[in-house]
Amino acid sequence: MDVKTYFEALVQSHRSDTPWGIHSVCCTHPYVLQAAMEEAALQGAPVLIESTANQVNQDGGYTGMTPEDFRNFVYAIADKCAFDRERILLGGDHLGPHPWRKLPAETAMEKAAEMVACYVQAGFTKIHLDTSMHLGDDDHTVPLPDQVIAERSAMICRVAEDVSQGKTPLIYVVGSEVPPPGGPESAEDEIHPTSRQAFLSAYQAYQQVFTQAGLENVLSRVVAFVVQPGVEFGGDHVFDYNSEHAQDLCAALRETGRPMVFEGHSTDYQTPDALAQLIRDGVGILKVGPGLTFALREGLYALEAMEKELVQDGQKSDFATVLDQEMLDNDQYWRPFYRGDDHSLYLQRRYSYYDRTRYYLGQPKVAAAMELLLQNLAKTGIPEEMLSQYLPLVYYKVRAGELDKTPEAILKGHVRYVLAAYQAAAKPGSFQG
């Protein structure tokens, strides 16, 4: 699929009475990616899959994968699912110096440029340039000026363009008024949409800097600007989208005079109606990540509850216990995000909307426990009446013959309920290509 043509059509739809959009799957777990491809195939839609600078970079990121590794990983899953590789859109999210932000600016930007080059060389065509963070020798007492952010984005954009050499036109997303990759480390009491003036000021800075840098041809391929439309989640609450509060921001999008949409991050846990309203208001790209692994974890806990009923002691996977012990043994991915006494921390590790469990599901002991859980249930079978008790939504899909009654299909089926809400909101059938 021609990514440029696809996103041009998406953007143009927002100048009509029938806007549509796409959701971006920001996850590296194979079951989530399989679920995303299966749901997209059912809808006849492409699938947009993105990895962040922290997850995947030239040093391996926290997944241990380079961009080339991740591309091959995604394609292998597509082949397993018989999903056409041509209908996969690969994107790089928050590409910039964030993983090296403690280093001096010059060094951090050199690392960022190297990473972006690796992404482009690996065939990623949707590039989110994010240079919004302070670097080691910046003045951290004042906000980073829009001009500096734009200049740093132009620097790595130039690298991306040089590497692509126009063979496959890249499309870009700029702007970064969202929490950092991985989520915020402190809870917020309320969320305000990006102000009209803040958006226009940042937009004008990019326009000016990219023009002066000789990147005018890139500006026509900036399809989206990242803003805060007023959606976010904390560990135990969700800030629901309020269309009225975002009207000034949405109107400002039309003031630019350039075909473009907003990209909304942290849309996890929004209601189906809110997702559809975001699309209607001009947020044409909806990012979702933790909400998908949250659903995966729900499914795994439900399967383990059935395993406890069906499998003899000594043969059980003890999945939840293994997962929690791994989190206790290596607390770097959840400790900064959770607060409270031991019992509160235990509950947050298990149930928080932040879903820090996603950093641990690929660890060898946890993955082995998950595999044993699925193997045990494959041997025993899952009684329909028990499935109704623990995963009632999936139960009806199985009863209707829409899902196989295997543990893997049931697990992915639970994740697909989340994905289906995004597919419905985005109206994926609106693009024929």
C-alpha positions in Angstrom: 0.0 0.0 0.0 1.3 3.5 -0.9 1.5 5.2 2.5 1.6 8.7 1.0 -1.6 8.1 -1.0 -3.3 6.5 1.9 -2.7 9.4 4.3 -3.4 12.0 1.7 -6.8 10.4 1.3 -7.3 10.3 5.0 -6.4 14.0 5.4 -8.7 15.0 2.5 -11.6 13.1 4.1 -11.5 15.6 6.9 -12.4 18.4 4.5 -15.6 16.5 3.6 -18.7 15.5 5.5 -17.4 11.9 5.9 -14.1 12.1 7.8 -12.4 8.8 8.6 -9.2 7.8 10.3 -6.9 5.0 11.4 -5.7 3.7 14.8 -2.1 3.0 15.4 -1.1 -0.2 17.3 1.8 0.7 19.6 2.8 -2.6 20.9 5.4 -5.3 20.4 3.5 -8.3 21.9 3.0 -11.0 19.3 -0.6 -11.9 20.4 -1.6 -8.3 20.3 -0.1 -7.9 16.8 -1.8 -11.1 15.6 -5.1 -9.8 17.0 -4.7 -6.5 15.2 -4.0 -8.2 11.9 -7.0 -10.6 12.3 -9.3 -7.7 13.1 -8.0 -5.6 10.2 -8.4 -8.6 7.8 -12.0 -9.0 9.0 -12.7 -5.3 8.2 -10.7 -5.3 5.0 -8.5 -2.5 6.4 -4.7 -1.9 6.6 -3.0 -2.1 9.9 -0.7 0.6 11.2 1.9 -0.7 13.6 4.4 1.6 15.4 7.3 1.2 17.7 8.7 3.9 19.9 12.3 5.1 20.3 12.5 3.5 23.7 11.2 0.1 22.5 13.2 -0.3 19.3 16.4 1.5 18.3 19.9 0.9 17.0 20.9 -0.1 20.5 18.0 -2.6 20.9 15.7 -0.6 23.1 14.0 -2.3 26.0 12.8 -5.0 23.6 16.3 -5.9 22.4 15.2 -5.2 18.8 16.6 -2.9 16.1 14.2 -1.4 13.6 15.2 -4.1 11.1 14.6 -6.8 13.7 11.1 -5.3 14.5 10.2 -5.2 10.8 11.1 -8.8 10.4 9.3 -9.7 13.6 6.1 -8.0 12.3 6.4 -9.6 8.9 6.8 -13.0 10.4 3.6 -12.6 12.4 1.8 -11.4 9.2 3.0 -14.5 7.3 1.7 -16.7 10.2 -1.7 -14.9 10.0 -1.7 -14.9 6.2 -2.0 -11.1 6.3 -0.8 -9.3 3.3 2.5 -7.5 4.1 1.5 -4.8 1.6 -1.4 -3.8 4.0 1.0 -3.2 6.9 2.0 0.4 7.5 5.1 0.7 9.7 5.7 3.8 11.8 8.3 5.1 14.2 6.8 6.9 17.2 8.6 9.6 19.3 11.7 9.3 17.1 14.2 11.7 18.6 16.7 11.9 21.5 14.5 10.7 24.3 16.4 7.5 25.1 19.6 9.6 25.3 18.2 12.8 26.9 20.7 12.8 29.7 23.6 13.2 27.3 24.7 16.6 26.0 22.5 17.9 23.2 25.1 17.3 20.4 25.7 13.7 21.4 22.0 13.0 22.0 21.0 14.4 18.6 23.7 12.3 16.9 22.2 9.2 18.4 18.7 10.3 17.4 19.9 10.9 13.8 21.4 7.4 13.7 18.2 5.9 15.0 16.0 7.7 12.4 18.3 6.5 9.6 18.0 2.9 10.9 14.2 3.2 10.9 14.1 4.5 7.3 16.6 2.0 6.1 14.3 -0.7 7.6 11.3 0.4 5.6 9.4 2.5 8.1 7.5 5.2 6.2 5.4 7.0 8.9 7.9 9.0 11.0 6.9 11.0 14.1 9.7 13.5 14.9 9.8 14.2 18.6 12.5 16.5 19.9 10.4 18.1 22.6 12.5 17.0 25.6 15.3 18.8 27.4 18.7 17.4 26.8 21.6 17.1 29.1 23.1 20.6 28.7 19.8 22.5 28.1 18.5 25.0 30.6 15.9 22.8 32.4 14.4 25.7 34.3 12.6 27.1 31.3 10.4 25.4 28.7 12.2 24.3 25.5 11.4 27.0 22.9 9.3 25.9 19.8 12.1 27.2 17.7 14.7 24.8 19.2 12.3 21.9 19.0 11.6 22.6 15.3 15.3 23.1 14.5 16.2 19.7 16.1 13.3 18.0 14.2 14.5 19.5 11.0 18.0 18.2 11.7 16.8 14.5 11.9 14.2 15.0 9.2 17.1 15.9 6.8 18.8 12.6 7.7 15.5 10.7 7.1 15.2 12.4 3.7 18.8 11.7 2.7 18.5 8.0 3.6 15.2 7.6 1.7 16.5 9.4 -1.3 12.9 9.8 -2.5 12.5 6.1 -3.3 9.6 5.7 -0.9 8.1 9.1 0.1 8.0 9.4 3.8 5.1 10.9 5.6 5.7 12.8 8.8 4.0 13.7 12.1 5.4 16.5 14.2 4.5 18.1 17.6 4.6 16.4 21.0 2.2 17.8 23.5 1.7 14.4 25.1 3.4 12.5 28.0 6.8 11.0 27.2 7.1 7.5 25.7 6.1 5.0 28.3 3.7 7.4 30.1 3.9 10.1 32.8 5.6 9.3 36.1 3.1 11.5 38.1 -0.6 11.6 38.2 -2.6 14.6 37.0 -5.9 15.9 38.4 -7.2 17.2 35.2 -6.3 17.4 31.5 -6.6 20.5 29.4 -6.6 20.4 25.6 -3.7 22.1 23.9 -4.6 25.8 23.5 -5.3 27.3 20.1 -2.3 29.6 20.5 0.1 27.0 21.6 -0.7 24.8 18.6 -0.5 27.7 16.1 2.8 28.9 17.6 4.4 25.5 17.3 3.0 24.9 13.8 4.4 28.3 12.6 7.8 27.4 14.1 7.9 24.2 12.1 6.8 26.0 9.0 9.5 28.6 9.3 12.3 26.4 10.3 11.6 23.7 7.7 11.3 26.3 5.0 14.6 27.9 6.0 16.3 24.5 6.1 15.3 23.8 2.5 12.7 21.2 3.5 9.7 22.8 1.8 8.9 19.6 0.0 8.6 17.8 3.4 5.9 20.2 4.6 3.4 18.8 2.2 4.1 15.4 3.7 3.5 16.4 7.3 0.1 14.8 7.6 -0.5 15.2 11.3 0.4 17.3 14.3 0.5 15.8 17.8 -1.6 17.7 20.3 -3.4 17.0 23.5 -7.2 16.9 22.7 -8.0 16.3 26.3 -7.6 12.5 26.6 -5.4 10.7 29.1 -5.5 8.1 31.8 -4.0 7.7 35.3 -3.5 4.5 37.2 -7.1 4.2 38.3 -9.0 6.7 36.2 -9.6 7.8 32.6 -10.0 11.4 31.4 -12.8 11.1 28.9 -12.8 13.2 25.7 -15.0 16.3 25.9 -15.7 17.6 22.4 -16.9 21.0 23.6 -13.6 21.6 25.5 -11.6 20.9 22.3 -13.5 23.1 19.9 -11.0 26.0 19.9 -8.2 23.6 19.2 -10.1 21.8 16.4 -11.0 25.1 14.8 -7.3 26.1 14.8 -6.6 23.1 12.6 -8.5 24.8 9.8 -6.7 28.1 10.3 -3.5 26.6 9.1 -4.8 26.5 5.6 -2.9 23.2 5.0 -4.6 19.8 4.7 -3.6 18.0 8.0 -5.2 16.2 10.9 -4.3 15.8 14.6 -2.7 12.7 16.0 -4.1 11.8 19.4 -1.9 9.8 21.8 -3.1 8.1 25.0 -6.5 7.3 23.6 -6.5 4.1 25.5 -9.7 3.3 27.5 -11.8 5.9 25.7 -15.4 4.8 25.0 -16.4 3.8 21.5 -18.5 7.0 21.2 -15.5 9.2 22.3 -13.2 7.5 19.7 -15.8 8.2 17.0 -16.1 11.9 18.2 -12.3 12.3 18.1 -12.3 11.2 14.5 -15.1 13.6 13.7 -13.3 16.5 15.4 -10.2 16.1 13.3 -8.1 13.7 15.3 -7.5 11.4 12.4 -4.9 9.1 13.9 -5.6 7.4 17.3 -2.7 5.9 19.1 -3.4 2.9 21.4 -0.9 0.7 23.3 -1.3 0.1 27.0 -5.0 -0.5 26.5 -4.2 -3.5 24.3 -1.8 -5.2 26.7 -4.2 -4.3 29.5 -6.8 -6.4 27.6 -4.3 -9.1 27.0 -3.5 -9.3 30.7 -7.2 -9.4 31.5 -7.5 -12.4 29.2 -4.6 -14.1 30.7 -5.9 -13.7 34.2 -9.3 -15.0 33.1 -7.7 -18.0 31.5 -5.7 -18.7 34.6 -8.8 -18.6 36.7 -10.2 -21.4 34.5 -6.9 -23.3 34.7 -7.2 -23.3 38.5 -10.5 -25.1 38.1 -9.4 -27.5 35.4 -5.8 -28.5 36.1 -4.4 -30.4 39.0 -2.0 -28.8 41.5 1.6 -29.2 40.6 0.8 -28.8 36.9 -0.6 -25.3 36.9 1.2 -22.4 35.3 1.0 -20.0 38.2 1.1 -17.3 35.6 0.1 -14.3 37.8 2.5 -15.3 40.5 5.4 -15.7 38.1 4.6 -12.3 36.5 4.4 -10.5 39.8 7.7 -12.1 41.0 9.4 -10.9 37.8 8.1 -7.4 38.5 9.4 -7.5 42.0 12.8 -8.8 41.0 13.2 -6.0 38.3 11.1 -3.0 39.4 12.6 -0.3 37.1 9.6 -0.4 34.8 6.9 0.1 37.4 8.4 1.6 40.6 8.5 5.3 39.4 4.8 5.1 38.4 3.1 3.5 41.5 2.7 4.9 45.0 1.4 3.5 48.3 1.9 0.7 50.8 2.8 -2.9 49.8 -0.8 -4.0 49.3 -1.6 -0.9 47.2 1.5 -1.5 45.1 0.5 -5.2 44.6 -3.0 -4.1 43.3 -1.4 -1.5 41.0 1.0 -4.0 39.5 -1.9 -6.3 38.8 -4.6 -3.9 37.6 -3.4 -0.4 36.9 -4.5 1.3 33.7 -0.8 2.2 33.3 -0.3 -1.5 32.6 3.4 -1.7 33.4 3.0 -5.5 33.0 3.6 -5.0 29.3 7.3 -4.5 30.0 7.5 -8.0 31.5 5.3 -10.3 29.4 8.2 -11.1 27.1 10.6 -12.0 29.9 11.6 -15.7 29.6 10.0 -16.9 32.9 6.8 -15.0 32.2 6.6 -16.1 28.6 7.2 -19.7 29.7 4.4 -19.5 32.3 2.1 -18.0 29.6 2.9 -20.8 27.2 2.3 -23.5 29.9 -1.1 -21.8 30.7 -2.2 -22.1 27.1 -0.9 -25.6 26.7 -2.7 -26.8 29.8 -6.0 -25.3 28.6 -5.5 -26.8 25.1 -5.2 -30.2 26.8 -8.2 -29.8 29.1 -10.4 -27.8 26.7 -12.4 -24.8 27.9 -16.0 -25.6 28.8 -18.4 -23.1 27.3 -20.2 -22.6 30.6 -16.9 -21.7 32.2 -16.0 -19.4 29.4 -19.3 -17.6 29.9 -18.3 -17.0 33.6 -14.9 -15.5 33.0 -15.0 -14.0 29.4 -18.7 -13.5 28.6 -18.0 -11.2 25.5 -15.8 -13.8 23.9 -18.2 -16.5 24.9 -20.9 -15.1 22.5 -18.3 -14.9 19.7 -17.5 -18.6 20.2 -21.2 -19.5 20.4 -21.8 -17.7 17.1 -18.9 -19.6 15.5 -16.9 -16.4 15.0 -14.0 -17.6 17.1 -12.4 -21.0 17.6 -12.6 -22.3 21.2 -8.8 -22.6 21.5 -7.0 -20.7 24.3 -5.1 -18.6 21.8 -8.2 -17.6 19.8 -10.0 -16.8 23.0 -7.1 -14.6 24.3 -6.8 -12.7 21.0 -10.6 -12.5 20.8 -10.6 -10.5 24.0 -8.0 -8.1 22.7 -10.0 -7.8 19.5 -12.9 -6.2 21.3 -10.7 -3.2 22.0 -9.5 -3.1 18.4 -13.0 -3.4 17.0 -14.0 -0.2 18.7 -11.2 1.6 17.0 -12.0 0.1 13.7 -15.6 1.1 14.0 -14.7 4.7 15.0 -12.2 5.1 12.1 -14.6 3.7 9.4 -11.8 1.7 7.8 -13.9 0.8 4.7 -13.9 4.4 3.6 -10.6 4.0 1.7 -10.4 1.9 -1.3 -6.7 1.3 -2.2 
